[in-house]
Amino acid sequence: MSKRNIKRSYNRILEISKDAQQITMPDSRYYRRNGEYYPSITYVLGTYPKGKYFEDWLKKVGYSADHIVRKAADEGTQVHEMCEAFLLGEELQFLDKHGRPQYHPDVWQMFLRFVDFWEEYNPTLIETEVHLFSDELKVAGTCDLVLEIDGELWIVDLKTSNHLQTTYDLQTAIYGKCYEECYGKTADRYGVLWLKSNKRKAAKDKMQGKGWEMYESSRSQEENLDIFKTVKTLFDLENPTHKPAFTKFRTSARRILGD
């Protein structure tokens, strides 16, 4: 990546608190801010109904569901890490020095689709893996990418799932809301860079390539934010304390040894 692709971040108007910490539990994720615990955006969106497709899929795969979900999550994490390393200027190699693959071919292919997008559209990198929060909605999260493409400010989330989900629209919308609170900048567009698309070639009127596409919601930013606020209300009803489970028990122990 050439230096012309890099741009300094906009100045934050809401700083990250000194006690800030991301806390990930097996079934939840929180961000600490000034002594409060903000649930993560993805944790809140877990309240959104999964829908008939998910129910049908669950019936089909049965007990294999947990394994499939974990495998997909691990692959997604690996692709995210590879993309971030690429953006930081690191060179990634499919084979190690002994000629052995370092990555699963499917993971490597998804990474190459990201590289294809980057080299084709040459965006300006504003932020990567940026910590965002909303003091108004009491949520926080980590946005994959803030980019400038052809003079427009984009909020972008990377996805490696087999299907696009409604919650992706809500996720990019709330990232945009958080970014506006933290930086005082309103994004022009909100996209999901889907690295497992069935697209087979580039198109003149759409941002896409072989195996990837930049998906944008058909609903407005305001509509998606309204839906998210409804989901957050349901989440609050089910989780009134907004604290991770470990706050209810000791988190350290040590035996004092005598002389």
Rosetta blueprint (number, residue, H / E / L):
1 M L
2 S L
3 K H
4 R H
5 N H
6 I E
7 K L
8 R L
9 S L
10 Y L
11 N L
12 R L
13 I L
14 L L
15 E L
16 I L
17 S L
18 K L
19 D L
20 A L
21 Q E
22 Q E
23 I E
24 T E
25 M E
26 P L
27 D L
28 S E
29 R E
30 Y E
31 Y E
32 R E
33 R E
34 N L
35 G L
36 E E
37 Y E
38 Y E
39 P E
40 S E
41 I H
42 T H
43 Y H
44 V H
45 L H
46 G L
47 T L
48 Y L
49 P L
50 K L
51 G H
52 K H
53 Y H
54 F H
55 E H
56 D H
57 W H
58 L H
59 K H
60 K H
61 V H
62 G H
63 Y H
64 S H
65 A H
66 D H
67 H H
68 I H
69 V H
70 R H
71 K H
72 A H
73 A H
74 D H
75 E H
76 G H
77 T H
78 Q H
79 V H
80 H H
81 E H
82 M H
83 C H
84 E H
85 A H
86 F H
87 L H
88 L L
89 G L
90 E L
91 E L
92 L L
93 Q L
94 F L
95 L E
96 D L
97 K L
98 H L
99 G L
100 R L
101 P E
102 Q L
103 Y L
104 H L
105 P H
106 D H
107 V H
108 W H
109 Q H
110 M H
111 F H
112 L H
113 R H
114 F H
115 V H
116 D H
117 F H
118 W H
119 E H
120 E H
121 Y H
122 N L
123 P L
124 T E
125 L E
126 I E
127 E E
128 T E
129 E E
130 V E
131 H E
132 L E
133 F E
134 S E
135 D L
136 E L
137 L L
138 K L
139 V E
140 A E
141 G E
142 T E
143 C E
144 D E
145 L E
146 V E
147 L E
148 E E
149 I E
150 D L
151 G L
152 E E
153 L E
154 W E
155 I E
156 V E
157 D E
158 L E
159 K E
160 T L
161 S L
162 N L
163 H L
164 L L
165 Q L
166 T H
167 T H
168 Y H
169 D H
170 L H
171 Q H
172 T H
173 A H
174 I H
175 Y H
176 G H
177 K H
178 C H
179 Y H
180 E H
181 E H
182 C H
183 Y H
184 G L
185 K L
186 T L
187 A L
188 D L
189 R E
190 Y E
191 G E
192 V E
193 L E
194 W E
195 L L
196 K L
197 S L
198 N L
199 K L
200 R L
201 K L
202 A L
203 A E
204 K L
205 D L
206 K E
207 M L
208 Q E
209 G E
210 K L
211 G L
212 W E
213 E E
214 M E
215 Y E
216 E L
217 S L
218 S L
219 R L
220 S L
221 Q H
222 E H
223 E H
224 N H
225 L H
226 D H
227 I H
228 F H
229 K H
230 T H
231 V H
232 K H
233 T H
234 L H
235 F H
236 D H
237 L H
238 E H
239 N L
240 P L
241 T L
242 H L
243 K L
244 P L
245 A H
246 F H
247 T H
248 K H
249 F L
250 R L
251 T L
252 S L
253 A L
254 R L
255 R L
256 I L
257 L L
258 G L
259 D L
